[in-house]
Amino acid sequence: MTRTNERKYTSVEVCAGAGGQAVGLHNAGFKHVALIEIDRDACQTLRANTEGDPEWEECEVIEADLRSFDPAVLGLRPGELDLLSGGVPCPPFSAAGKQLGRDDERDLFPTMLDLVDHLEPKAVMIENVRGLLDPKFDEYRQEIIKRLESMGYEKCYWDVLEAKDYAVPQLRPRAILVAMKPEYASYFEHHKPAETKMITVGEALQDSMRARYDVVAGDPRAEQAFKNWYEKALEGVAPTVVGGSKKHGGADLGPTRAKRAWAELGVCGMGVANEPHEMKDAERDLFAPAGPKLTVTQAALIQGFPEEWKFSGRKTAAYRQVGNAFPPPVAQAVGNQIYAAFEAAAEAQKA
């Protein structure tokens, strides 16, 4: 993910998680003023990857519950912020979360809209699960749009973006909401990629998997095991990486259907492997009958994170952060479109 835009528009992100959306918007040219997140391990991940980096020098990581967060601490005047973004909790709208919508105590859309009202950003970007666009939530989505319109926003749109269309080796449809102030809305052009080369799991993980098997090169099974995995992994993209919740046990690659899909790609979904330098059990991590298990780093590559982005906390906590993330390349694509609208409006004002 290369950045071509000059970094000059500000952003505040809520429910930032481990930084998937933040990385994407950063690469689109946005300067993060603050990343707000409730999970301690995720906050440590954000700090570990941003503190001391000149490109993130203006960014503050704030560990806070959005429901009790006071936006005054940001020190921003109404209308000063360019972009307010976030991925509010998905369980209220996901099948796994029982789709309780507004009746789910985890629904933070009202809180997010209160923050919009306070900060009056030039643009708003919110991502969630595809289930939010199910017919049962039509009325709720209209209420959100009406409230945004009452605050002066236009060109509010919902759409589903599929991660594999953005060179992410994964099936991961996400619902995206973008709204802009009138002076920018007329310049906003929402479009999906006309044509994109699909990146397979094999292409995405070839180097990292090769490195893992090189650690056990003395094992006579290693070379054939790598080849068996690689041939299968070139066949397609991954199912949705699932992070799960703290209520459930250790990390694995999702429900039964997802595990079958992983097995077809030569990957064992019954758990997550240790990183090569921490590997204690090669039988478990590399030689399971279904194939090798993925490491947290490899799961992050499937999500579209840059290889240098590291995750804090124990293995299960780190994997959960990865699985709950918004793929950076998708966030970057939407961010590029918002950035372009700002630029077009600025050019028009000069003219």
SULFENZI-V33311 format. One record per pair of residues at least 24 apart in sequence whose C-alpha atoms are under 10 Angstrom apart, sorted by the first residue. I is the first residue (numbers start at 1). J is the second residue. If there is no record, write none. Layout:
{{I & J} {I & J}}
This chain:
{{1 & 27} {1 & 28} {1 & 304} {1 & 305} {1 & 306} {1 & 328} {1 & 329} {1 & 332} {2 & 27} {2 & 28} {2 & 329} {2 & 332} {3 & 27} {3 & 28} {3 & 29} {3 & 332} {3 & 336} {4 & 28} {4 & 29} {4 & 336} {5 & 29} {5 & 30} {5 & 336} {5 & 339} {5 & 340} {6 & 30} {6 & 31} {6 & 339} {7 & 31} {7 & 32} {7 & 55} {7 & 339} {8 & 32} {8 & 82} {8 & 339} {9 & 33} {9 & 81} {9 & 82} {9 & 83} {9 & 339} {9 & 342} {9 & 343} {10 & 34} {10 & 58} {10 & 59} {10 & 80} {10 & 81} {10 & 82} {10 & 83} {10 & 84} {10 & 121} {10 & 122} {11 & 35} {11 & 59} {11 & 81} {11 & 82} {11 & 83} {11 & 84} {11 & 85} {11 & 121} {11 & 123} {11 & 124} {12 & 36} {12 & 59} {12 & 60} {12 & 74} {12 & 81} {12 & 82} {12 & 83} {12 & 84} {12 & 85} {12 & 86} {12 & 119} {12 & 121} {12 & 124} {13 & 37} {13 & 61} {13 & 83} {13 & 84} {13 & 85} {13 & 86} {13 & 87} {13 & 124} {13 & 125} {13 & 126} {14 & 38} {14 & 62} {14 & 64} {14 & 65} {14 & 66} {14 & 84} {14 & 85} {14 & 86} {14 & 87} {14 & 88} {14 & 112} {14 & 115} {14 & 126} {15 & 39} {15 & 42} {15 & 63} {15 & 64} {15 & 65} {15 & 66} {15 & 85} {15 & 86} {15 & 87} {15 & 88} {15 & 89} {15 & 108} {15 & 112} {16 & 42} {16 & 43} {16 & 46} {16 & 61} {16 & 62} {16 & 85} {16 & 86} {16 & 87} {16 & 88} {16 & 325} {16 & 326} {17 & 41} {17 & 42} {17 & 43} {17 & 45} {17 & 46} {17 & 86} {17 & 87} {17 & 88} {17 & 320} {17 & 321} {17 & 322} {17 & 324} {17 & 325} {17 & 326} {18 & 42} {18 & 43} {18 & 44} {18 & 45} {18 & 46} {18 & 47} {18 & 49} {18 & 309} {18 & 310} {18 & 311} {18 & 312} {18 & 318} {18 & 320} {18 & 321} {18 & 322} {18 & 323} {18 & 324} {18 & 325} {18 & 326} {19 & 43} {19 & 45} {19 & 46} {19 & 49} {19 & 50} {19 & 305} {19 & 309} {19 & 311} {19 & 321} {19 & 322} {19 & 325} {19 & 326} {19 & 327} {19 & 328} {20 & 46} {20 & 87} {20 & 300} {20 & 303} {20 & 304} {20 & 305} {20 & 306} {20 & 309} {20 & 321} {20 & 322} {20 & 324} {20 & 325} {20 & 326} {20 & 327} {20 & 328} {20 & 329} {20 & 330} {20 & 331} {20 & 332} {21 & 85} {21 & 86} {21 & 87} {21 & 126} {21 & 127} {21 & 305} {21 & 325} {21 & 326} {21 & 327} {21 & 328} {21 & 329} {21 & 330} {21 & 331} {21 & 332} {21 & 335} {22 & 46} {22 & 85} {22 & 86} {22 & 326} {22 & 327} {22 & 328} {22 & 331} {22 & 332} {23 & 305} {23 & 306} {23 & 309} {23 & 326} {23 & 327} {23 & 328} {23 & 329} {23 & 331} {23 & 332} {24 & 304} {24 & 305} {24 & 326} {24 & 327} {24 & 328} {24 & 329} {24 & 330} {24 & 331} {24 & 332} {24 & 333} {24 & 334} {24 & 335} {24 & 336} {25 & 83} {25 & 85} {25 & 328} {25 & 329} {25 & 330} {25 & 331} {25 & 332} {25 & 333} {25 & 334} {25 & 335} {25 & 336} {25 & 338} {25 & 339} {26 & 55} {26 & 56} {26 & 328} {26 & 331} {26 & 332} {26 & 335} {27 & 328} {27 & 329} {27 & 331} {27 & 332} {27 & 333} {27 & 335} {27 & 336} {28 & 328} {28 & 329} {28 & 331} {28 & 332} {28 & 333} {28 & 334} {28 & 335} {28 & 336} {28 & 337} {28 & 338} {28 & 339} {28 & 340} {29 & 332} {29 & 335} {29 & 336} {29 & 339} {30 & 82} {30 & 83} {30 & 332} {30 & 335} {30 & 336} {30 & 338} {30 & 339} {31 & 55} {31 & 56} {31 & 57} {31 & 58} {31 & 59} {31 & 82} {31 & 83} {32 & 56} {32 & 57} {32 & 58} {32 & 59} {32 & 60} {32 & 61} {32 & 83} {32 & 84} {33 & 57} {33 & 58} {33 & 59} {33 & 60} {33 & 61} {33 & 74} {33 & 75} {33 & 76} {33 & 81} {34 & 58} {34 & 59} {34 & 60} {34 & 61} {34 & 62} {34 & 74} {35 & 59} {35 & 60} {35 & 61} {35 & 62} {35 & 63} {35 & 64} {35 & 85} {35 & 86} {36 & 60} {36 & 61} {36 & 62} {36 & 63} {36 & 64} {36 & 65} {36 & 66} {36 & 69} {36 & 86} {37 & 61} {37 & 62} {37 & 63} {37 & 64} {37 & 65} {37 & 66} {37 & 86} {38 & 62} {38 & 63} {38 & 64} {38 & 65} {38 & 66} {39 & 63} {39 & 64} {39 & 65} {39 & 317} {39 & 321} {40 & 64} {40 & 312} {40 & 313} {41 & 311} {41 & 312} {41 & 313} {41 & 314} {41 & 317} {41 & 318} {41 & 321} {42 & 311} {42 & 312} {42 & 313} {42 & 317} {42 & 318} {42 & 320} {42 & 321} {42 & 322} {43 & 311} {43 & 312} {44 & 311} {44 & 312} {44 & 313} {45 & 309} {45 & 310} {45 & 311} {45 & 312} {45 & 313} {45 & 318} {45 & 321} {46 & 309} {46 & 310} {46 & 311} {46 & 312} {47 & 312} {48 & 309} {48 & 310} {48 & 311} {48 & 312} {49 & 308} {49 & 309} {49 & 310} {49 & 311} {49 & 312} {50 & 309} {66 & 108} {66 & 111} {66 & 112} {66 & 115} {67 & 106} {67 & 108} {67 & 110} {67 & 111} {67 & 112} {67 & 114} {67 & 115} {68 & 111} {69 & 111} {69 & 115} {70 & 115} {70 & 118} {71 & 114} {71 & 115} {71 & 116} {71 & 118} {71 & 119} {72 & 118} {72 & 119} {74 & 119} {76 & 118} {76 & 119} {76 & 120} {76 & 121} {77 & 118} {77 & 119} {77 & 120} {77 & 121} {78 & 116} {78 & 117} {78 & 118} {78 & 119} {78 & 120} {78 & 121} {78 & 122} {79 & 116} {79 & 117} {79 & 118} {79 & 119} {79 & 120} {79 & 121} {79 & 122} {79 & 123} {79 & 181} {80 & 119} {80 & 120} {80 & 121} {80 & 122} {81 & 119} {81 & 120} {81 & 121} {81 & 122} {81 & 123} {82 & 119} {82 & 120} {82 & 121} {82 & 122} {82 & 123} {82 & 124} {82 & 180} {82 & 338} {82 & 339} {82 & 342} {83 & 116} {83 & 119} {83 & 120} {83 & 121} {83 & 122} {83 & 123} {83 & 124} {83 & 125} {83 & 179} {83 & 180} {83 & 335} {83 & 338} {83 & 339} {84 & 112} {84 & 115} {84 & 116} {84 & 119} {84 & 120} {84 & 121} {84 & 122} {84 & 123} {84 & 124} {84 & 125} {84 & 126} {85 & 112} {85 & 116} {85 & 121} {85 & 123} {85 & 124} {85 & 125} {85 & 126} {85 & 127} {85 & 177} {85 & 178} {85 & 335} {86 & 112} {86 & 124} {86 & 125} {86 & 126} {86 & 127} {86 & 128} {86 & 326} {87 & 112} {87 & 125} {87 & 126} {87 & 127} {87 & 128} {87 & 129} {87 & 175} {87 & 176} {87 & 324} {87 & 325} {87 & 326} {88 & 112} {88 & 126} {88 & 127} {88 & 128} {88 & 129} {89 & 127} {89 & 128} {89 & 129} {89 & 324} {90 & 127} {90 & 128} {90 & 129} {90 & 130} {90 & 131} {90 & 132} {90 & 324} {91 & 128} {91 & 129} {91 & 131} {91 & 132} {91 & 245} {92 & 128} {92 & 129} {92 & 131} {92 & 132} {93 & 128} {93 & 129} {93 & 130} {93 & 131} {93 & 132} {93 & 133} {93 & 134} {93 & 136} {93 & 137} {94 & 128} {94 & 129} {94 & 130} {94 & 131} {94 & 132} {94 & 134} {95 & 129} {95 & 130} {95 & 131} {96 & 244} {99 & 131} {99 & 132} {99 & 134} {99 & 136} {99 & 137} {100 & 137} {101 & 132} {101 & 136} {101 & 137} {101 & 140} {102 & 137} {102 & 140} {109 & 144} {110 & 144} {110 & 147} {113 & 144} {113 & 147} {113 & 148} {113 & 151} {114 & 147} {116 & 148} {116 & 151} {117 & 147} {117 & 148} {117 & 150} {117 & 151} {117 & 152} {120 & 151} {120 & 152} {120 & 153} {120 & 181} {121 & 153} {121 & 179} {121 & 180} {121 & 181} {122 & 153} {122 & 179} {122 & 180} {122 & 181} {122 & 182} {122 & 183} {122 & 184} {122 & 185} {122 & 338} {122 & 342} {123 & 153} {123 & 154} {123 & 156} {123 & 178} {123 & 179} {123 & 180} {123 & 181} {123 & 182} {123 & 184} {123 & 185} {123 & 338} {123 & 339} {123 & 341} {123 & 342} {124 & 148} {124 & 153} {124 & 156} {124 & 177} {124 & 178} {124 & 179} {124 & 180} {124 & 181} {124 & 338} {125 & 156} {125 & 176} {125 & 177} {125 & 178} {125 & 179} {125 & 180} {125 & 331} {125 & 334} {125 & 335} {125 & 338} {126 & 158} {126 & 175} {126 & 176} {126 & 177} {126 & 178} {126 & 179} {127 & 158} {127 & 159} {127 & 160} {127 & 161} {127 & 174} {127 & 175} {127 & 176} {127 & 177} {127 & 178} {127 & 326} {127 & 331} {128 & 160} {128 & 173} {128 & 174} {128 & 175} {128 & 176} {128 & 177} {128 & 326} {129 & 160} {129 & 172} {129 & 173} {129 & 174} {129 & 175} {129 & 176} {129 & 326} {130 & 159} {130 & 160} {130 & 161} {130 & 162} {130 & 172} {130 & 173} {130 & 174} {130 & 175} {130 & 176} {131 & 160} {131 & 173} {131 & 174} {131 & 175} {132 & 158} {132 & 160} {132 & 174} {132 & 175} {132 & 176} {133 & 158} {133 & 159} {133 & 160} {133 & 174} {133 & 175} {133 & 176} {141 & 177} {144 & 177} {145 & 177} {145 & 179} {148 & 179} {148 & 180} {148 & 181} {149 & 179} {149 & 180} {149 & 181} {151 & 181} {152 & 179} {152 & 180} {152 & 181} {152 & 182} {153 & 178} {153 & 179} {153 & 180} {153 & 181} {153 & 182} {153 & 183} {153 & 184} {153 & 185} {154 & 178} {154 & 179} {154 & 180} {154 & 181} {154 & 182} {154 & 183} {154 & 184} {154 & 185} {154 & 186} {155 & 179} {155 & 180} {155 & 181} {155 & 182} {155 & 184} {155 & 185} {155 & 186} {155 & 187} {155 & 188} {155 & 189} {155 & 190} {156 & 180} {156 & 181} {156 & 185} {157 & 190} {159 & 190} {159 & 192} {160 & 192} {161 & 192} {161 & 193} {161 & 330} {161 & 331} {161 & 334} {162 & 192} {162 & 330} {163 & 240} {163 & 303} {163 & 304} {163 & 326} {163 & 327} {163 & 328} {163 & 329} {163 & 330} {163 & 331} {164 & 196} {164 & 197} {164 & 198} {164 & 199} {164 & 200} {164 & 237} {164 & 238} {164 & 303} {164 & 304} {164 & 327} {164 & 329} {164 & 330} {165 & 192} {165 & 193} {165 & 194} {165 & 195} {165 & 196} {165 & 197} {165 & 198} {165 & 199} {165 & 329} {165 & 330} {166 & 192} {166 & 193} {166 & 195} {166 & 196} {166 & 197} {166 & 198} {166 & 199} {166 & 304} {166 & 327} {166 & 328} {166 & 329} {166 & 330} {166 & 331} {166 & 332} {166 & 333} {167 & 196} {167 & 197} {167 & 198} {167 & 199} {167 & 200} {167 & 204} {167 & 237} {167 & 304} {167 & 329} {167 & 330} {168 & 197} {168 & 198} {168 & 199} {168 & 200} {168 & 201} {168 & 204} {168 & 237} {168 & 238} {168 & 301} {168 & 302} {168 & 303} {168 & 304} {168 & 305} {168 & 327} {168 & 328} {168 & 329} {168 & 330} {169 & 198} {169 & 199} {169 & 200} {169 & 201} {169 & 202} {169 & 203} {169 & 204} {169 & 205} {169 & 236} {169 & 237} {169 & 238} {169 & 239} {169 & 240} {169 & 301} {169 & 302} {169 & 303} {169 & 304} {170 & 198} {170 & 199} {170 & 200} {170 & 201} {170 & 236} {170 & 237} {170 & 238} {170 & 239} {170 & 240} {170 & 241} {170 & 301} {170 & 302} {170 & 303} {170 & 304} {170 & 327} {171 & 236} {171 & 237} {171 & 238} {171 & 239} {171 & 240} {171 & 241} {171 & 302} {171 & 303} {172 & 238} {172 & 239} {172 & 240} {172 & 241} {172 & 242} {172 & 303} {172 & 326} {172 & 327} {173 & 240} {174 & 326} {174 & 327} {174 & 330} {176 & 331} {176 & 334} {178 & 334} {178 & 338} {179 & 338} {180 & 338} {180 & 341} {180 & 342} {183 & 341} {183 & 342} {183 & 345} {183 & 346} {183 & 349} {184 & 338} {184 & 340} {184 & 341} {184 & 342} {184 & 343} {184 & 344} {184 & 345} {184 & 346} {185 & 338} {185 & 341} {185 & 342} {185 & 345} {186 & 341} {186 & 344} {186 & 345} {187 & 337} {187 & 338} {187 & 340} {187 & 341} {187 & 342} {187 & 343} {187 & 344} {187 & 345} {187 & 348} {188 & 337} {188 & 338} {188 & 339} {188 & 340} {188 & 341} {188 & 342} {188 & 344} {188 & 345} {189 & 334} {189 & 337} {189 & 338} {189 & 340} {189 & 341} {190 & 333} {190 & 334} {190 & 337} {190 & 338} {190 & 341} {191 & 333} {191 & 334} {191 & 337} {192 & 333} {192 & 334} {193 & 333} {198 & 236} {198 & 237} {199 & 234} {199 & 236} {199 & 237} {199 & 238} {199 & 302} {200 & 233} {200 & 234} {200 & 235} {200 & 236} {200 & 237} {200 & 238} {200 & 265} {200 & 302} {201 & 230} {201 & 232} {201 & 233} {201 & 234} {201 & 235} {201 & 236} {201 & 237} {201 & 238} {201 & 262} {201 & 265} {201 & 266} {201 & 267} {201 & 298} {201 & 301} {201 & 302} {202 & 229} {202 & 230} {202 & 231} {202 & 232} {202 & 233} {202 & 234} {202 & 235} {202 & 236} {202 & 237} {202 & 238} {202 & 265} {202 & 266} {203 & 230} {203 & 233} {203 & 234} {203 & 235} {203 & 236} {203 & 237} {204 & 233} {204 & 234} {204 & 237} {204 & 298} {204 & 301} {204 & 302} {204 & 304} {205 & 230} {205 & 233} {205 & 234} {205 & 294} {205 & 297} {205 & 298} {205 & 299} {205 & 301} {205 & 302} {206 & 230} {206 & 233} {206 & 234} {208 & 276} {208 & 294} {208 & 295} {208 & 297} {208 & 298} {208 & 301} {208 & 307} {209 & 276} {209 & 286} {209 & 292} {209 & 294} {209 & 295} {209 & 298} {211 & 276} {212 & 275} {212 & 276} {212 & 277} {212 & 279} {212 & 282} {212 & 285} {212 & 286} {212 & 292} {212 & 295} {213 & 276} {213 & 282} {213 & 286} {213 & 287} {213 & 292} {214 & 276} {215 & 276} {215 & 277} {215 & 279} {215 & 282} {216 & 276} {216 & 279} {216 & 282} {216 & 286} {219 & 282} {221 & 287} {222 & 286} {222 & 287} {225 & 266} {225 & 286} {225 & 287} {225 & 288} {225 & 289} {225 & 291} {225 & 292} {226 & 266} {226 & 286} {226 & 287} {226 & 291} {226 & 292} {227 & 266} {228 & 265} {228 & 266} {228 & 291} {229 & 263} {229 & 264} {229 & 265} {229 & 266} {229 & 267} {229 & 290} {229 & 291} {229 & 292} {230 & 265} {230 & 266} {230 & 267} {231 & 265} {231 & 266} {232 & 262} {232 & 263} {232 & 264} {232 & 265} {232 & 266} {232 & 267} {232 & 291} {233 & 262} {233 & 263} {233 & 264} {233 & 265} {233 & 266} {233 & 267} {234 & 265} {234 & 266} {235 & 264} {235 & 265} {235 & 266} {236 & 261} {236 & 264} {236 & 265} {237 & 261} {237 & 262} {237 & 265} {237 & 302} {238 & 262} {238 & 264} {238 & 265} {238 & 267} {238 & 299} {238 & 302} {238 & 303} {239 & 265} {239 & 302} {240 & 302} {240 & 303} {240 & 323} {241 & 299} {241 & 300} {241 & 302} {241 & 303} {241 & 319} {241 & 320} {241 & 322} {241 & 323} {241 & 324} {241 & 325} {242 & 299} {242 & 319} {242 & 320} {242 & 321} {242 & 322} {242 & 323} {242 & 324} {242 & 325} {243 & 316} {243 & 317} {243 & 318} {243 & 319} {243 & 320} {243 & 321} {243 & 322} {243 & 323} {243 & 324} {243 & 325} {244 & 316} {244 & 319} {244 & 320} {244 & 321} {244 & 323} {244 & 324} {245 & 317} {245 & 320} {245 & 321} {245 & 323} {245 & 324} {246 & 316} {246 & 317} {246 & 320} {249 & 316} {250 & 315} {250 & 316} {250 & 317} {250 & 319} {250 & 320} {251 & 296} {251 & 315} {251 & 316} {251 & 317} {251 & 318} {251 & 319} {251 & 320} {251 & 323} {252 & 293} {252 & 294} {252 & 316} {252 & 319} {252 & 320} {253 & 293} {253 & 294} {253 & 299} {253 & 319} {253 & 323} {254 & 323} {259 & 290} {260 & 290} {262 & 290} {262 & 291} {262 & 293} {263 & 289} {263 & 290} {263 & 291} {263 & 292} {263 & 293} {264 & 290} {264 & 291} {265 & 290} {265 & 291} {266 & 290} {266 & 291} {266 & 292} {266 & 293} {267 & 291} {267 & 292} {267 & 293} {267 & 294} {268 & 292} {268 & 293} {268 & 294} {269 & 293} {269 & 294} {270 & 294} {271 & 295} {271 & 316} {272 & 296} {272 & 298} {272 & 299} {272 & 315} {272 & 316} {272 & 319} {273 & 297} {273 & 298} {273 & 315} {274 & 315} {275 & 315} {295 & 319} {296 & 320} {296 & 321} {296 & 322} {296 & 323} {297 & 322} {298 & 322} {299 & 323} {300 & 325} {300 & 327} {301 & 327} {302 & 327} {303 & 327} {303 & 328} {303 & 329} {303 & 330} {304 & 328} {304 & 329} {304 & 330} {305 & 329}}
